[in-house]
Amino acid sequence: MKKASPAPFSDHLKSEGDVNWSPHRTAWSQQHIGPETRQLLAADEKYFLRQALSTPCLNALQGCEGVCLTDVEDRRIFDFHGNNVHQVGYGNPRVIQAIIKQLQTLPFCPRRYTNQPVVDLARELTELAPGDLNKVLFAPGGTSAIGMALKLARVATGRFKTISMWDSFHGASLDAISIGGEAAFRQGIGPLLPGCEHVPPPDARHCIFGCAGQCNLKCADYIEYVLEKEGDVAAVIAEPVRCTPYIPPLDYWKKVRAACDRHGALLIFDEIPLCLGRTGKMFACEHFDVVPDILVLGKGLGGGVFPLAAMLAREGLDVAADKSLGHYTHEKNPVAAAAGLATLECIIQDQLLANAQTVGAMALARLQSMVGRLSLAGEARGLGLMLGLELQDCGTIQAVDAAERVLYAALSKGLSFKLTMGKIITLTPPLTITAAEMNQALDILEACLSEVEPA
Ligand SMILES: Cc1ncc(COP(=O)(O)O)c(C=O)c1O
């Protein structure tokens, strides 16, 4: 039997996950993990199969509330990572109450039946969604919903090819890694789906078309070039705003939308981590005034409690009545739907979109001011509460090494965040965060950057 070996370090630096065996991580663990946690981590390693990016675990939790996690040793940690499920904050009382109430009446709904919460959630999502995205299927997770979108695109167009982006992530199943663009997921796993073309993502800072920071939309032209050359592409699938984060110019998606229409391809937006307000609008595509044919959402839809995702499709795509697109056991789960309804209610009634805009703008301005003052800080980017600070090499210090050191320094001071592409400090707090909490977290970040900064 083949022995499990860690993938090359460099592959993981190009992904959105942690580097689980870095020396900085080991040093942090030795200093901060006590005997009780060590025991739990050892038990975790004993029973769970190891896999890249998520094992071994770093630490163990005993609670979470609002913006914070609490670890087994009672340390509170601002969670600016949260796997993007915590739009309404952890343990949101309205979500928890809705779940309890639903558990006491109808905790499950087998196939053949429907129920009020799922119908209400489907109606509410279609009313909130732009354009005529009026048809819904639920799934027990984002990856599964991506799979449904790929199948629907095949059925609707009679074609099977796709265009997606290098470096993208759409889930870890075989169909999702076929369209995904991260080497860490694609390599060494055998044949992937045929016909999955990849194109460079829009990113003026790392553009391969020579735009030198001033996007000339050549990357959008290239998508049309591939659509034309292939001639039979079913769909272009991408995140409208990549979680790096990189926000394409306003015209980018308009151009791609028009190219799809000219060549008979569907446009599928994966808004799994961004939807429901993270960017300051309910749907990220609203920033670009472009409506996709299919939109996939998930993560926070389950209120940070339940695994729940949805595929929204435009009305004309109700063309697969003789196929099973999802057929998931939990496709009409009333408890998950109750959590989803309570989540939408919180986002709307508590004006979390406005909060994401104002606290996000304040945080972005502060990150931008760090770029002027700290030589490690290369570029600050953001939209709402999807924020990123890209580090740059500085003297003998490499950006990826600095980013790891900043991460573990921040964890020691009670702030957790994600590193993307190895060197982008990615900050995605709950949309409930106050300006004071945001400033507290940015104080920690700035102190950690200053610690790592060359003298
Ligand atoms: C852009 C994107 N698509 C799809 C997925 C997969 O979602 P899930 O983990 O719910 O299956 C993720 C998860 O991180 C994601 O970020």
The ligand as a Gaussian input file, in Angstrom:
#p B3LYP/6-31G(d) Opt

LIG

0 1
 C      -15.228000      29.271000      -3.563000
 C      -15.612000      27.975000      -2.898000
 N      -16.336000      27.086000      -3.589000
 C      -16.708000      25.907000      -3.047000
 C      -16.342000      25.561000      -1.760000
 C      -16.763000      24.226000      -1.181000
 O      -17.766000      24.395000      -0.226000
 P      -18.062000      23.246000       0.864000
 O      -16.830000      23.136000       1.724000
 O      -19.262000      23.730000       1.617000
 O      -18.335000      21.988000       0.144000
 C      -15.584000      26.464000      -1.009000
 C      -15.157000      26.104000       0.355000
 O      -14.233000      26.630000       0.922000
 C      -15.200000      27.700000      -1.582000
 O      -14.475000      28.588000      -0.900000

